[in-house]
């Protein structure tokens, strides 16, 4: 999902930031689809391309051991 406002016909400021449980895997001043702010170019800043991360799945096999 592309995150970040702005863009549009007259440009605009963008501050693309991922939501909780998301990780940024790319960025652009244009954005794209799917997205919440369209594909208009940012005059300043940028949009973030974010993917959902299931934190429980990532840490479910982790455990403490002696010495590590």
N, C-alpha and C positions, 0 to 999 in steps of 0.2 A: 504494500500500500504506500503510495506517495503521500507524505505528510508535509504540511507547510502552507501558509496562506500567501496572499499576494498574487502577483502575475496579472493576467487579464489583459485587456486591450491597452490600457495605459501603463502597463508595468506595475510595479509596486514592490514593497519590501516583503521579503519572505524570511521566516525563521523556522525552517523545517526541523522538528524534533519528534523523535519516536515516543510512543506512549509506553506506559508500564508494560512489562513483559514483551517488549519488542526490541529488536536490535537493528541498528542502521547498517545496511550493506552497500549503500551507494548514495550519491547525491548529484543534483543537477539544478541549474537555474530554470529549467523548463518543466520538470516533473513529468508526469505521464499518466497512464491508466493501468490499473485502477488507482484512483486518487481522490482526495477530498477537496482539491483546489483547482482542478483543471490542468491544462497544459500551457497556460500563459507564462511568458518568461518573466522572471523576477528582475527588477531593476537593481536591487541590492539583496544580498543574502542568497539563500538557496533552499531547495526542498530536499527532504530526506526520503530515501526508499527504505522502508522498514518491513521486517518480517517478524511474525509472532514466534516467541520462544517459550516453550513449556519448561519452566525452571525446575519443576518437580521431576520431570523426565531426565533432565540433565544431571541432577544431583542424586537420583534414586539409587544409583550403584556406588555412591561414595561412602567411605567409612574411615574411621581413624584406626591406625595400627601403631604399635610400639615402634618408635624411632622415625616415623614418617608423618 
